[in-house]
């Protein structure tokens, strides 16, 4: 472990500050501006759609500019899009707000590579722990994000404009932090082709399961998290309660990062990912038990821990599937599957919670949990047959 990893963990925390604040306020701002209620989470969906659309471009900029310059470019986009969100909210322009969050998706796709960059900053024997440590940096976002939304929403006469302006300062702080990180030089290509074609990489069973579980685990988490502020508002719970629930949710997402890498090395990647699936199922059971503050709080905390085990595990699993010269295309593909699933879950969460309610939304989440469990069972079976 070294100084650069700790600084990257801070950047991860500032990135999650942006994401948690977006989750906390975009649905509510969208609800106040949208022509129809079911469109409320379109600004949330636009953020992840923008991420999905940007994965190819991000992969190319990572290859041509290197890690540091590409990450700084993403932060410039974060700065500009935050200011555009503020402008859209002041002018009550719903579609401009959606456009701004769509543009911000480039930053989302870019910063989602921090976890892969973490593995490159550590010796091979410490890769799992390096990924886990940088993921743990999201704790900063757990504290800053909800409180930033809570305490800046009224700084300007228009609700939540102050939060968008604060996010522009977060982007500047992250740019300053990133400037002190030295990333390894890109690997020298061993062949003119730069490694195997993406199609060949994606045919590997381990890659298939890493992509599927990472995407489905993120999809379950996002489906429930994006709907929570709207569901709690429908239950007449104050925004301070929403901020508290999101804070503990993100703590659950990233606090395990201090020990998830150790658990993976000791008990195996698939076992820890299976525990993540079980925690997701427990989250849904708690959410279906009632709609008081304590149910939202416990359910979202369990959801966060389950996501951490699944996503850290899927990232660790994917490291086995590509060589250094193949990393940009492989990581771009992994992120695309995540963002495509996030886009669908973001849209579905708004439609389901505003038309069918919180209960049906949770039952629908069970489908994704079941598919995740099935993918893990299939890989276990494939590994047994290969022995």
C-alpha positions as CSV (number, residue, x, y, z in Angstrom):
1,X,0.0,0.0,0.0
2,X,1.4,3.5,-0.9
3,X,0.6,7.2,-0.9
4,X,-0.8,7.0,-4.5
5,X,-3.4,4.4,-3.4
6,X,-4.6,6.6,-0.5
7,X,-4.9,9.6,-2.8
8,X,-6.8,7.6,-5.3
9,X,-9.1,6.5,-2.5
10,X,-9.8,10.1,-1.8
11,X,-10.7,10.7,-5.4
12,X,-13.0,7.7,-5.2
13,X,-14.7,9.3,-2.2
14,X,-15.1,12.6,-4.0
15,X,-16.5,10.7,-7.0
16,X,-19.1,9.0,-4.7
17,X,-19.9,12.4,-3.2
18,X,-21.0,13.5,-6.7
19,X,-22.9,10.2,-7.2
20,X,-24.7,10.2,-3.9
21,X,-25.7,13.8,-4.2
22,X,-27.0,13.2,-7.7
23,X,-29.1,10.2,-6.4
24,X,-30.4,12.3,-3.4
25,X,-31.5,15.3,-5.4
26,X,-31.9,14.5,-9.1
27,X,-35.1,12.5,-8.7
28,X,-36.6,15.2,-6.4
29,X,-35.6,18.0,-8.8
30,X,-36.8,15.9,-11.7
31,X,-40.2,15.4,-9.9
32,X,-40.6,19.1,-9.5
33,X,-39.8,19.8,-13.2
34,X,-41.0,16.8,-15.1
35,X,-44.1,17.1,-17.3
36,X,-45.3,13.7,-15.9
37,X,-44.6,12.1,-12.6
38,X,-43.2,8.9,-14.0
39,X,-40.4,10.9,-15.7
40,X,-39.0,12.0,-12.3
41,X,-36.0,9.7,-12.4
42,X,-35.1,10.5,-16.0
43,X,-32.2,12.8,-14.8
44,X,-30.9,9.9,-12.8
45,X,-31.3,7.6,-15.8
46,X,-29.6,10.1,-18.1
47,X,-26.5,10.0,-15.8
48,X,-26.0,6.3,-16.3
49,X,-27.0,6.4,-20.0
50,X,-24.3,9.0,-20.5
51,X,-22.0,6.6,-18.7
52,X,-22.9,3.8,-21.0
53,X,-22.6,5.9,-24.2
54,X,-19.2,7.2,-23.0
55,X,-17.5,3.8,-22.3
56,X,-16.0,3.5,-25.8
57,X,-14.8,7.1,-25.8
58,X,-13.3,6.7,-22.3
59,X,-11.5,3.6,-23.3
60,X,-9.9,5.4,-26.3
61,X,-8.9,8.5,-24.2
62,X,-7.4,6.2,-21.5
63,X,-5.3,4.5,-24.2
64,X,-4.2,7.7,-25.9
65,X,-3.9,10.1,-23.0
66,X,-3.0,7.7,-20.2
67,X,-4.7,7.3,-16.8
68,X,-3.9,10.7,-15.3
69,X,-4.8,13.0,-18.2
70,X,-8.0,11.0,-19.0
71,X,-9.1,11.2,-15.4
72,X,-8.5,14.9,-15.3
73,X,-10.6,15.3,-18.5
74,X,-13.4,13.5,-16.8
75,X,-13.3,15.9,-13.8
76,X,-13.4,18.9,-16.2
77,X,-16.7,17.4,-17.6
78,X,-17.9,17.0,-14.0
79,X,-17.2,20.6,-13.3
80,X,-19.0,21.9,-16.4
81,X,-22.0,19.5,-16.0
82,X,-22.6,20.5,-12.4
83,X,-22.8,24.2,-13.4
84,X,-25.2,23.3,-16.2
85,X,-27.4,21.4,-13.8
86,X,-27.6,24.5,-11.6
87,X,-28.5,26.6,-14.6
88,X,-31.2,24.2,-15.6
89,X,-32.7,24.1,-12.2
90,X,-32.8,27.9,-11.9
91,X,-34.5,28.1,-15.3
92,X,-36.8,25.2,-14.5
93,X,-35.8,23.4,-17.7
94,X,-36.3,19.7,-17.2
95,X,-34.8,18.6,-20.6
96,X,-31.7,20.7,-20.0
97,X,-31.3,19.1,-16.6
98,X,-31.5,15.7,-18.3
99,X,-28.9,16.8,-20.9
100,X,-26.6,18.0,-18.2
101,X,-26.7,14.7,-16.4
102,X,-26.3,12.9,-19.7
103,X,-23.0,14.8,-20.2
104,X,-22.0,14.1,-16.6
105,X,-22.1,10.4,-17.6
106,X,-18.7,10.8,-19.2
107,X,-17.3,11.6,-15.7
108,X,-19.2,8.6,-14.3
109,X,-17.7,6.2,-16.9
110,X,-14.2,7.7,-16.4
111,X,-14.1,7.6,-12.6
112,X,-15.5,4.1,-12.5
113,X,-12.1,3.0,-13.7
114,X,-10.5,4.2,-10.5
115,X,-11.0,0.6,-9.1
116,X,-9.0,-0.9,-12.0
117,X,-6.3,1.8,-11.7
118,X,-5.9,0.8,-8.0
119,X,-4.8,-2.7,-9.1
120,X,-2.0,-1.1,-11.2
121,X,-0.7,1.0,-8.3
122,X,0.0,-2.1,-6.1
123,X,2.2,-5.2,-6.4
124,X,0.3,-8.2,-7.9
125,X,0.0,-9.9,-4.5
126,X,-1.9,-6.9,-3.1
127,X,-4.3,-6.3,-6.0
128,X,-7.4,-7.5,-4.2
129,X,-6.6,-5.4,-1.2
130,X,-5.7,-2.4,-3.4
131,X,-9.1,-2.6,-5.2
132,X,-10.9,-3.0,-1.8
133,X,-9.0,0.0,-0.3
134,X,-9.8,2.4,-3.1
135,X,-13.5,1.2,-3.0
136,X,-13.4,2.0,0.8
137,X,-12.7,5.6,-0.2
138,X,-16.3,5.9,-1.0
139,X,-16.9,6.3,2.8
140,X,-16.0,9.9,2.2
141,X,-19.0,10.1,-0.2
142,X,-21.2,8.4,2.4
143,X,-20.6,11.3,4.8
144,X,-20.2,14.2,2.4
145,X,-22.9,13.3,-0.2
146,X,-26.1,13.3,1.9
147,X,-24.9,16.1,4.1
148,X,-23.9,18.2,1.1
149,X,-27.4,17.7,-0.3
150,X,-29.0,18.5,3.1
151,X,-27.1,21.6,4.0
152,X,-26.7,23.2,0.6
153,X,-30.2,22.7,-0.8
154,X,-31.4,26.0,0.6
155,X,-28.4,28.1,-0.1
156,X,-30.0,29.6,-3.2
157,X,-33.7,30.5,-3.5
158,X,-34.2,27.7,-6.0
159,X,-34.1,24.3,-4.1
160,X,-30.9,22.2,-4.6
161,X,-29.1,24.7,-6.9
162,X,-26.7,25.2,-4.0
163,X,-26.0,21.5,-4.0
164,X,-25.1,21.5,-7.8
165,X,-22.8,24.5,-7.2
166,X,-21.1,22.7,-4.3
167,X,-20.5,19.7,-6.6
168,X,-18.5,22.0,-9.0
169,X,-16.2,22.7,-6.0
170,X,-15.9,19.0,-5.3
171,X,-14.7,18.4,-8.9
172,X,-12.0,21.1,-8.4
173,X,-10.9,19.5,-5.2
174,X,-10.7,16.1,-6.9
175,X,-8.6,17.6,-9.8
176,X,-6.1,18.9,-7.2
177,X,-5.9,15.6,-5.4
178,X,-5.4,13.6,-8.7
179,X,-2.6,15.9,-9.7
180,X,-0.4,14.3,-7.0
181,X,-0.9,10.7,-8.2
182,X,1.7,9.1,-10.4
183,X,0.2,6.3,-12.5
184,X,2.4,3.5,-14.1
185,X,3.3,4.0,-17.7
186,X,1.1,2.2,-20.2
187,X,2.3,-1.3,-21.0
188,X,4.5,-1.8,-24.1
189,X,2.5,-3.7,-26.7
190,X,3.8,-7.2,-27.3
191,X,2.2,-7.4,-30.7
192,X,0.8,-5.1,-33.3
193,X,-2.7,-6.2,-32.6
194,X,-2.5,-5.2,-28.9
195,X,-3.8,-8.5,-27.6
196,X,-6.9,-10.6,-28.3
197,X,-10.0,-9.2,-30.0
198,X,-12.7,-8.1,-27.5
199,X,-15.1,-10.9,-28.7
200,X,-12.5,-13.6,-27.7
201,X,-12.0,-12.0,-24.3
202,X,-15.7,-11.8,-23.7
203,X,-16.2,-15.6,-24.4
204,X,-14.4,-16.6,-21.3
205,X,-16.8,-18.0,-18.6
206,X,-15.0,-16.0,-15.9
207,X,-15.5,-12.8,-17.9
208,X,-19.1,-13.6,-18.6
209,X,-19.8,-14.0,-14.9
210,X,-17.7,-11.0,-13.8
211,X,-19.7,-8.8,-16.2
212,X,-23.0,-10.3,-15.4
213,X,-22.7,-10.2,-11.6
214,X,-21.1,-6.7,-11.6
215,X,-24.0,-5.4,-13.7
216,X,-26.8,-7.3,-12.0
217,X,-25.4,-6.4,-8.5
218,X,-25.2,-2.8,-9.4
219,X,-28.7,-3.0,-11.1
220,X,-30.3,-4.3,-7.9
221,X,-28.6,-1.6,-5.8
222,X,-29.5,1.2,-8.2
223,X,-33.1,0.0,-8.7
224,X,-33.8,0.3,-4.9
225,X,-31.5,3.3,-4.1
226,X,-32.8,5.5,-6.9
227,X,-36.4,4.9,-5.8
228,X,-35.8,5.4,-2.1
229,X,-36.0,9.2,-2.0
230,X,-39.3,9.1,-3.9
231,X,-40.7,6.3,-1.8
232,X,-39.8,8.0,1.4
233,X,-41.4,11.2,0.2
234,X,-44.6,9.3,-0.7
235,X,-44.5,8.0,2.9
236,X,-44.3,11.6,4.2
237,X,-40.8,11.2,5.7
238,X,-38.8,14.4,5.7
239,X,-35.7,14.9,3.5
240,X,-33.5,14.8,6.6
241,X,-34.5,11.1,6.9
242,X,-33.8,10.5,3.3
243,X,-30.3,12.0,3.8
244,X,-29.8,9.7,6.8
245,X,-30.8,6.6,5.0
246,X,-28.6,7.4,2.0
247,X,-25.7,8.1,4.3
248,X,-25.9,4.7,6.0
249,X,-26.5,3.0,2.6
250,X,-23.3,4.4,1.3
251,X,-21.5,3.5,4.5
252,X,-22.6,0.0,3.9
253,X,-21.4,0.2,0.3
254,X,-17.8,1.3,1.2
255,X,-17.0,0.6,4.9
256,X,-16.4,-3.1,4.1
257,X,-13.7,-2.0,1.6
258,X,-11.3,-2.0,4.5
259,X,-11.6,-5.8,4.9
260,X,-13.4,-7.2,1.7
261,X,-10.0,-7.8,0.0
262,X,-8.8,-9.8,3.0
263,X,-12.1,-11.8,3.0
264,X,-11.7,-12.6,-0.7
265,X,-8.1,-13.8,-0.2
266,X,-9.1,-15.9,2.7
267,X,-12.5,-17.4,1.7
268,X,-12.4,-17.1,-2.1
269,X,-14.0,-14.6,-4.5
270,X,-17.1,-16.7,-5.3
271,X,-17.9,-17.3,-1.6
272,X,-17.8,-13.6,-0.8
273,X,-19.9,-12.8,-3.9
274,X,-22.5,-15.4,-2.8
275,X,-22.7,-13.7,0.6
276,X,-23.4,-10.5,-1.2
277,X,-26.3,-12.2,-3.0
278,X,-27.7,-13.4,0.4
279,X,-27.4,-9.8,1.8
280,X,-29.4,-8.5,-1.2
281,X,-32.1,-11.0,-0.5
282,X,-32.2,-10.0,3.2
283,X,-32.5,-6.3,2.2
284,X,-35.6,-7.1,0.1
285,X,-37.1,-9.0,3.0
286,X,-36.6,-6.1,5.4
287,X,-37.9,-3.6,2.8
288,X,-41.1,-5.7,2.4
289,X,-41.7,-5.7,6.2
290,X,-42.8,-2.1,6.4
291,X,-42.3,1.5,5.3
292,X,-41.1,3.2,8.6
293,X,-37.7,4.9,8.8
294,X,-36.1,1.9,10.4
295,X,-37.0,-0.5,7.6
296,X,-35.6,1.9,5.0
297,X,-32.5,2.4,7.1
298,X,-31.7,-1.3,7.7
299,X,-32.7,-2.4,4.2
300,X,-30.5,0.1,2.4
301,X,-27.6,-0.6,4.7
302,X,-27.8,-4.4,3.9
303,X,-28.1,-3.5,0.2
304,X,-24.9,-1.4,0.4
305,X,-22.9,-4.2,2.0
306,X,-24.3,-6.8,-0.4
307,X,-23.3,-4.5,-3.3
308,X,-19.7,-4.1,-1.9
309,X,-19.2,-7.9,-1.8
310,X,-20.6,-8.4,-5.3
311,X,-18.9,-5.5,-7.0
312,X,-15.5,-5.9,-5.4
313,X,-15.7,-9.6,-6.1
314,X,-16.7,-9.1,-9.8
315,X,-13.9,-6.6,-10.2
316,X,-11.3,-9.0,-8.7
317,X,-12.7,-11.8,-10.8
318,X,-12.3,-9.8,-14.0
319,X,-8.6,-9.2,-13.4
320,X,-8.0,-12.8,-14.4
321,X,-9.5,-12.4,-17.9
322,X,-7.3,-9.9,-19.7
323,X,-3.6,-8.9,-20.2
324,X,-2.3,-5.4,-19.5
325,X,-2.4,-4.6,-23.2
326,X,-6.0,-5.7,-23.4
327,X,-7.2,-3.8,-20.3
328,X,-8.7,-0.7,-21.9
329,X,-11.1,-2.6,-24.2
330,X,-11.9,-5.2,-21.5
331,X,-12.6,-2.6,-18.8
332,X,-14.6,-0.5,-21.2
333,X,-16.8,-3.5,-22.0
334,X,-17.3,-4.3,-18.3
335,X,-18.3,-0.7,-17.6
336,X,-20.7,-0.7,-20.6
337,X,-22.6,-3.7,-19.1
338,X,-22.8,-2.0,-15.8
339,X,-24.1,1.3,-17.2
340,X,-26.6,-0.3,-19.5
341,X,-28.1,-2.2,-16.6
342,X,-28.0,1.0,-14.5
343,X,-29.8,2.9,-17.2
344,X,-32.6,0.3,-17.3
345,X,-32.9,0.1,-13.5
346,X,-32.9,3.9,-13.1
347,X,-35.8,4.3,-15.5
348,X,-37.6,1.3,-14.1
349,X,-37.3,2.5,-10.5
350,X,-39.0,5.8,-11.2
351,X,-41.8,4.2,-13.2
352,X,-42.4,1.4,-10.7
353,X,-42.3,3.5,-7.5
354,X,-44.6,6.2,-8.9
355,X,-47.1,3.9,-10.6
356,X,-47.0,0.5,-8.7
357,X,-45.4,1.3,-5.4
358,X,-42.4,0.4,-3.2
359,X,-43.6,-3.2,-2.6
360,X,-43.8,-4.2,-6.3
361,X,-40.4,-2.6,-6.9
362,X,-38.9,-4.9,-4.3
363,X,-40.5,-8.0,-5.7
364,X,-39.2,-7.1,-9.1
365,X,-35.7,-6.8,-7.6
366,X,-35.8,-10.5,-6.6
367,X,-35.6,-11.4,-10.3
368,X,-32.2,-9.7,-10.6
369,X,-31.0,-11.3,-7.3
370,X,-32.0,-14.7,-8.6
371,X,-30.1,-14.2,-11.9
372,X,-27.0,-13.1,-10.0
373,X,-27.1,-16.3,-7.9
374,X,-27.6,-18.4,-11.1
375,X,-24.5,-16.9,-12.7
376,X,-22.4,-17.7,-9.7
377,X,-23.7,-21.3,-9.6
378,X,-23.0,-21.7,-13.3
379,X,-19.3,-20.6,-12.9
380,X,-18.9,-22.9,-9.9
381,X,-20.2,-25.7,-12.0
382,X,-18.0,-24.8,-15.0
383,X,-14.9,-24.8,-12.7
384,X,-15.7,-28.2,-11.3
385,X,-16.1,-29.6,-14.8
386,X,-12.7,-28.1,-15.8
387,X,-10.9,-29.9,-12.9
